[in-house]
Amino acid sequence: MLFPCVLAAALWLALPCAQARAEMHTFFPGTQYSLDVHFLRGDKPGPTVMVQGGIQGDESAGFLTAQLLTRAKVTRGTVIIVPRANPPSIHERKRAINVDLNRRFDKDYNEFYEDRLARVIRYLVAQSQALVHLHEGSGFYDPVRKSDLRGPMRYGQSVIIDTTEYKRSVQLERLVRQVLVKLNDGLAPKDYAFQLFNMDTFNDRSKYLEQRKSLTYYALSSVGIPAVAVEVSKNIPDLSWKTAQQLKATVLFLRQFGVELEAPRLAPEDMKTYPGRNLKVVINGREIESTASAPARIKVSPGAPLDVRCEAPAGSESMSPVTAVFASDRPGFNLAKAPRLPMAPFQTLDVRADGVPLGKATLEWTGTWPAAQTSGPPAFVFWLGGQLKTVQSGDVLDAVQGDQLVLEGVRGSKKDEVLNLKGYVTRVGKNDGQDAGQEIILDPKSFLPRFMTQQDNGVFLCEVVRETPKEPAAKFTIRVHPREVQSLILATADGREISLAWTPGKHMHLAPGRYTLKDVRGNGPAGMVQLFAGKYPVKIGQTFQVADKDELVLRQATTFAEMGKMPVTGRVALSMASRVAP
């Protein structure tokens, strides 16, 4: 076997499952960058292999291949699949929004939403014994330059590795060559054959040193697992062909790594219907019908919240496209993920699935806009954790670290107000002070320190300042408290409810068995905290297994920052655990 050390490392995984099962978990729920991850577990123990696509939004074959793979039936081992690793970039079909997510793995950055996604991805890689990363590159790779589209600086139709072997135990080149023999067998046309592309990234003379920031290099150099990137060519027009070949390559690598599975089939109708046609869009409870050529016209009341819901297009179930609705005055902010209170009129809503335009809606504002405020300090309008709130200039708003903030404007103003949260940049390349209409996660580590006031109790202060030209100055202070957890509420297999005090670093006395997470009690909603039991996430209402010498870990739901861990000791009876003080 090629990777004896990998197989040895996989032995911890040998907890037999009663039956094969597939689960999906959403990280960062309710945010603009929510991330769906699929766990396919076989009924036989074996290695865990991670497959990821969509890290760059203009590489559609990668995320479609990964999505198709979620239909596989795994019989041995576990496959962790991240089909669309960067949803905001897919919505806009761009390689990057703020920064290239595939260049954020050389350290733990904390500036943009991409850095939070990178934290989850690194965590998942750490649970894996191999990685297959799916991409779509320009042209056709060849070690010798043959044309503008075919040569050593092109990436398409290649399998990329960072080195021939790693510490002698990971024989990457031999692995890839064995797969290429099967992958290229019968492939037509022959000009589309895949080639081995060794970037020799560990060599300081490599032409591709920027790859040291990439995910495959991180997986190999930091986690010590084999990692390959499968690149199909952007210059091949047939998306169905590219997806089928990339799926074949992925299945071959999975089997080479020791995973046994029944491969999914790419049916002709999958691509014929993708991304679907009839996207169901509901605005304030009313379904609208529109196409790209015939926009719908909808009536909207000024001064009332705008609630937008959308479902995947009919016939697109196999590809599960991510859907979005964008207002013409706030491109990039998905209204299907967050409510909005319009403070000034805008013209249209743009509906997309996987970044493909499906339709538009033209808005007709009927009624009178709220009158401008004539006395007293200006009042700021905003959403905090999905709740609509107002605060007057000069006042203090209390919030908790990790809360989601969306600034709307100033009450009664119909202008495009400029509201600047000092010390925070909402979007790179557009640092004009305008933070209204963008999602802001209140994390002090992502703020510029000189704009914050840190207090002894872990609280930090920052200011939202009105900087609208020719308007009176106004501002308010946000007082951000540390997020705290007092207790976990669990239900036993026989229905009893127990309260476990949360004290990071202290052993938690909990008898081995199955429990259901009922609640997480602290200074904020339970959904703002993510529990991990062992290696896998647990949602409110989900049942999970606890074994002796496991550990429970809490993380911030919007940033994935760790809040602490408690080792589990099962040496006491459950009756004693039931008496743990809340």
SVG drawing of the C-alpha trace seen along z (x, -y; Angstrom):
<svg xmlns="http://www.w3.org/2000/svg" viewBox="-50 -70 66 73">
<polyline fill="none" stroke="black" stroke-width="0.4" points="0.0,0.0 1.3,-3.5 0.6,-5.2 1.2,-2.9 1.4,-5.9 -1.9,-7.2 -3.6,-3.9 -2.2,-3.7 -3.4,-7.2 -6.8,-6.2 -7.2,-3.5 -8.7,-6.0 -11.6,-6.1 -12.5,-2.5 -15.7,-3.0 -18.1,-0.7 -21.3,-2.3 -24.6,-0.5 -25.2,-1.4 -23.9,-3.7 -25.3,-7.1 -25.0,-10.6 -25.4,-13.8 -25.1,-17.5 -24.1,-20.2 -24.2,-24.0 -21.4,-26.1 -21.9,-29.8 -25.7,-29.5 -27.6,-32.8 -24.5,-34.5 -23.7,-35.6 -21.0,-32.9 -22.9,-29.9 -21.1,-26.7 -22.7,-23.2 -20.5,-20.2 -21.5,-16.6 -20.3,-13.6 -20.7,-10.2 -19.9,-7.4 -19.7,-3.7 -20.7,-0.8 -17.1,0.5 -14.3,-1.4 -11.7,-3.0 -9.9,-6.2 -11.4,-9.6 -10.9,-11.5 -11.9,-15.1 -13.1,-16.3 -13.7,-20.0 -14.8,-22.2 -15.9,-25.8 -13.1,-27.5 -13.0,-30.0 -16.4,-31.0 -15.5,-31.0 -14.6,-27.3 -18.0,-25.7 -16.9,-22.1 -15.3,-21.7 -18.3,-22.6 -20.7,-20.6 -18.4,-17.5 -18.3,-17.8 -22.1,-18.2 -22.6,-15.1 -20.3,-13.1 -22.7,-13.8 -25.0,-11.2 -22.4,-8.4 -22.9,-5.5 -19.9,-4.9 -19.4,-1.4 -16.0,-1.7 -14.5,-4.8 -15.7,-8.3 -15.8,-11.0 -16.1,-14.7 -17.4,-16.8 -17.4,-20.6 -19.2,-21.2 -19.1,-25.0 -16.4,-26.2 -16.9,-29.9 -20.6,-30.7 -20.2,-34.5 -17.7,-34.2 -20.0,-31.6 -22.9,-34.1 -20.7,-36.6 -18.8,-34.0 -15.5,-35.6 -12.3,-34.0 -12.3,-36.2 -14.4,-38.7 -12.0,-40.2 -9.0,-37.8 -8.3,-34.5 -9.5,-31.9 -6.9,-29.4 -4.1,-31.7 -5.2,-32.0 -3.8,-28.7 -0.2,-29.8 -1.5,-31.2 -4.7,-32.0 -5.8,-35.3 -8.7,-37.2 -9.7,-40.0 -12.5,-38.8 -15.2,-36.2 -12.8,-34.1 -10.6,-33.7 -13.4,-32.2 -14.1,-29.7 -10.4,-28.8 -10.7,-28.0 -13.4,-25.5 -11.6,-24.0 -8.4,-23.6 -10.4,-21.9 -11.9,-19.4 -8.6,-18.7 -7.2,-17.9 -9.9,-15.2 -8.8,-13.6 -6.2,-11.2 -6.1,-12.6 -7.4,-15.5 -8.8,-15.8 -9.2,-19.5 -11.3,-20.2 -10.4,-23.1 -10.9,-24.5 -7.8,-26.1 -7.0,-28.0 -5.6,-26.3 -3.8,-22.9 -0.8,-22.0 2.3,-20.7 5.8,-20.7 7.0,-22.2 5.4,-25.4 3.6,-24.5 1.2,-27.4 -0.3,-30.3 -2.9,-27.8 -0.6,-24.8 2.5,-25.0 4.0,-25.0 2.1,-28.1 -1.3,-26.7 -3.2,-24.6 -6.1,-22.9 -6.3,-19.1 -3.7,-18.3 -3.4,-16.7 -1.2,-19.0 1.1,-17.9 3.5,-19.8 6.4,-17.3 7.3,-13.8 7.3,-12.4 6.9,-13.8 9.0,-12.4 9.3,-9.1 5.9,-7.9 3.7,-9.9 4.5,-8.8 2.5,-11.4 3.9,-11.0 3.6,-7.3 0.0,-7.6 -1.0,-10.1 0.6,-8.1 -1.3,-5.0 -4.6,-7.0 -3.7,-8.7 -3.3,-5.4 -7.0,-4.6 -8.2,-8.1 -6.8,-8.6 -7.7,-5.1 -10.2,-5.6 -10.3,-9.4 -11.1,-11.3 -9.9,-13.5 -6.4,-12.7 -5.5,-16.4 -7.7,-16.5 -5.7,-13.9 -4.7,-14.7 -1.0,-15.2 1.0,-15.1 1.9,-18.6 4.5,-18.7 4.9,-22.3 7.9,-21.3 6.6,-23.8 9.0,-22.9 11.9,-23.9 12.9,-27.6 13.6,-27.7 10.0,-26.7 8.2,-28.9 5.0,-28.4 6.1,-29.6 2.7,-31.3 1.3,-27.8 2.8,-27.6 -0.3,-29.5 -2.7,-27.0 -4.8,-24.3 -3.0,-21.3 0.4,-22.6 -1.1,-23.2 -2.6,-19.7 0.7,-18.1 3.2,-20.3 1.1,-21.0 -1.2,-18.0 1.1,-15.5 -1.5,-13.9 -1.4,-13.3 -3.2,-16.1 -3.9,-16.5 -5.6,-19.1 -7.6,-17.9 -7.8,-20.7 -10.1,-20.5 -9.7,-23.1 -11.8,-26.3 -11.1,-26.2 -13.1,-23.0 -16.7,-24.3 -18.5,-21.1 -19.3,-21.4 -20.9,-18.0 -17.8,-16.3 -15.5,-18.2 -17.7,-17.3 -17.9,-13.6 -14.1,-13.4 -13.5,-15.2 -15.9,-12.9 -14.2,-9.9 -10.8,-11.2 -12.2,-11.9 -13.6,-8.4 -10.3,-6.8 -8.4,-8.8 -10.9,-7.9 -10.5,-4.2 -6.7,-4.6 -6.8,-6.1 -8.8,-3.1 -12.4,-4.4 -15.0,-1.9 -18.0,-3.5 -20.6,-3.2 -19.9,-6.1 -22.8,-8.4 -23.9,-8.7 -23.9,-11.9 -27.3,-11.7 -27.9,-13.7 -30.8,-15.5 -28.5,-16.8 -26.8,-19.2 -29.8,-19.9 -31.8,-21.3 -28.9,-22.9 -29.1,-25.4 -32.9,-25.1 -35.4,-27.6 -38.3,-28.2 -36.8,-29.6 -39.5,-30.1 -39.1,-33.6 -41.3,-34.9 -41.2,-38.5 -43.2,-39.5 -45.2,-36.3 -46.1,-36.8 -44.6,-34.5 -43.3,-36.3 -42.8,-34.9 -40.0,-36.3 -37.5,-35.4 -34.4,-37.1 -36.3,-38.5 -39.6,-39.3 -39.0,-40.9 -41.8,-40.7 -43.3,-43.9 -44.0,-43.9 -45.5,-46.5 -43.6,-47.3 -44.5,-49.5 -41.9,-52.2 -40.6,-51.9 -41.6,-48.2 -39.1,-45.3 -38.4,-43.3 -38.4,-39.6 -37.1,-37.6 -37.2,-33.8 -36.1,-31.6 -35.9,-27.9 -33.8,-26.1 -35.1,-26.0 -37.3,-23.1 -35.4,-20.3 -32.1,-21.3 -32.2,-19.0 -29.2,-16.9 -26.9,-20.0 -28.4,-21.8 -27.3,-25.3 -26.9,-28.1 -29.5,-30.8 -29.3,-34.5 -31.4,-37.7 -29.5,-41.0 -30.9,-44.5 -29.7,-46.9 -28.2,-49.3 -26.5,-46.6 -24.7,-44.1 -23.1,-41.2 -25.5,-41.3 -27.8,-38.3 -31.3,-39.2 -32.3,-35.6 -29.9,-35.2 -30.9,-38.3 -33.9,-40.7 -33.7,-44.3 -35.5,-47.6 -35.2,-49.8 -34.5,-53.4 -34.5,-54.7 -36.0,-53.4 -34.1,-51.1 -35.1,-49.7 -34.7,-46.0 -34.0,-42.6 -31.6,-40.3 -32.3,-36.5 -29.5,-34.0 -28.7,-30.3 -24.9,-29.4 -24.3,-32.9 -26.4,-32.4 -29.0,-35.1 -32.5,-33.6 -34.8,-36.6 -35.4,-40.1 -38.1,-41.9 -38.9,-45.6 -40.1,-47.3 -43.0,-49.7 -43.0,-51.7 -46.6,-52.4 -47.3,-54.8 -45.4,-57.5 -41.9,-57.2 -41.4,-58.0 -40.9,-61.7 -37.4,-63.0 -36.7,-63.6 -36.9,-67.3 -36.0,-67.3 -33.9,-65.4 -30.7,-63.5 -30.7,-61.3 -31.6,-57.7 -29.7,-54.9 -31.5,-51.9 -29.8,-48.4 -30.2,-44.7 -28.4,-42.9 -28.6,-39.2 -31.5,-39.3 -33.5,-41.7 -34.4,-45.2 -33.2,-47.9 -32.7,-51.6 -30.4,-53.7 -30.1,-57.4 -26.9,-59.4 -24.8,-59.5 -26.2,-56.3 -24.5,-53.0 -25.5,-49.6 -24.7,-46.4 -23.7,-43.5 -21.8,-40.2 -18.7,-39.1 -19.6,-37.3 -22.9,-39.0 -24.0,-39.9 -24.6,-43.6 -26.1,-45.2 -26.4,-49.0 -29.4,-50.2 -29.4,-54.0 -30.8,-57.0 -34.5,-57.0 -36.5,-59.2 -33.6,-59.8 -34.1,-58.8 -30.4,-59.4 -27.7,-56.9 -26.3,-57.5 -22.6,-56.8 -22.3,-55.0 -18.7,-54.1 -17.9,-51.5 -14.5,-52.8 -11.7,-50.3 -13.6,-47.8 -13.3,-47.2 -16.4,-45.5 -15.0,-44.8 -11.4,-45.1 -10.8,-47.6 -13.8,-49.7 -12.6,-51.3 -14.6,-54.5 -16.0,-54.4 -19.3,-53.1 -20.3,-50.1 -24.1,-50.4 -25.7,-47.4 -22.9,-45.0 -22.7,-42.1 -20.4,-43.0 -19.3,-40.3 -18.4,-41.9 -15.0,-40.2 -12.4,-42.5 -9.6,-40.5 -10.7,-41.6 -10.8,-45.4 -7.9,-47.8 -6.7,-48.1 -6.2,-51.9 -10.0,-52.4 -11.0,-50.2 -11.0,-50.9 -10.3,-47.7 -11.5,-47.4 -10.2,-45.2 -13.2,-42.8 -12.7,-41.8 -15.2,-44.3 -14.2,-46.5 -15.8,-49.7 -16.1,-50.9 -18.0,-53.7 -20.4,-54.0 -20.1,-57.5 -22.4,-59.2 -20.2,-60.6 -22.9,-61.6 -22.0,-64.8 -23.9,-67.9 -25.7,-66.1 -25.3,-66.7 -22.6,-64.7 -23.9,-61.8 -22.5,-58.6 -23.1,-55.9 -21.0,-53.4 -21.1,-49.7 -20.0,-47.9 -19.1,-44.4 -19.0,-41.8 -17.2,-38.5 -19.5,-35.6 -20.0,-33.4 -21.6,-30.0 -22.8,-28.9 -24.1,-25.4 -25.0,-22.7 -28.5,-21.2 -28.5,-17.5 -31.2,-14.8 -30.3,-11.3 -31.4,-8.2 -34.3,-7.7 -35.5,-11.3 -34.0,-12.8 -32.7,-16.3 -29.3,-17.2 -27.5,-20.5 -23.7,-20.5 -21.7,-23.6 -19.4,-24.8 -15.9,-25.4 -13.2,-25.2 -10.2,-23.1 -12.0,-21.3 -12.9,-17.6 -16.6,-17.0 -18.1,-14.0 -20.4,-12.4 -21.2,-8.7 -20.6,-7.2 -23.7,-6.9 -26.0,-8.8 -27.2,-12.3 -29.3,-14.9 -28.2,-18.6 -31.2,-20.6 -29.8,-24.0 -26.6,-26.0 -27.2,-28.7 -25.2,-31.8 -25.3,-35.5 -26.8,-35.0 -28.9,-32.6 -27.8,-29.0 -27.4,-29.2 -24.4,-31.6 -22.4,-28.7 -21.3,-25.5 -20.7,-22.4 -18.3,-19.6 -18.4,-16.2 -15.2,-14.4 -14.5,-15.5 -18.0,-16.3 -20.4,-19.2 -23.6,-18.8 -26.7,-20.9 -29.5,-21.8 -31.8,-18.8 -29.2,-16.4 -28.3,-13.1 -24.6,-12.3 -22.4,-9.7 -20.1,-10.3 -17.2,-8.0 -14.8,-8.0 -11.8,-10.3 -13.7,-12.2 -13.8,-16.0 -16.5,-18.6 -15.4,-21.8 -17.3,-25.0 -16.7,-27.5 -18.2,-30.8 -20.8,-30.1 -20.0,-33.1 -16.2,-33.0 -15.3,-29.4 -13.0,-30.8 -12.5,-28.3 -14.2,-29.1 -12.7,-26.3 -12.8,-22.6 -13.7,-20.1 -12.3,-16.5 -15.0,-14.0 -14.4,-11.6 -16.9,-8.7 -15.9,-7.4 -18.9,-8.6 -22.4,-7.3 -25.0,-9.1 -27.0,-9.8 -24.0,-11.9 -23.8,-13.7 -27.5,-14.6 -26.7,-16.5 -24.1,-18.8 -25.1,-22.4 -26.3,-24.5"/>
</svg>
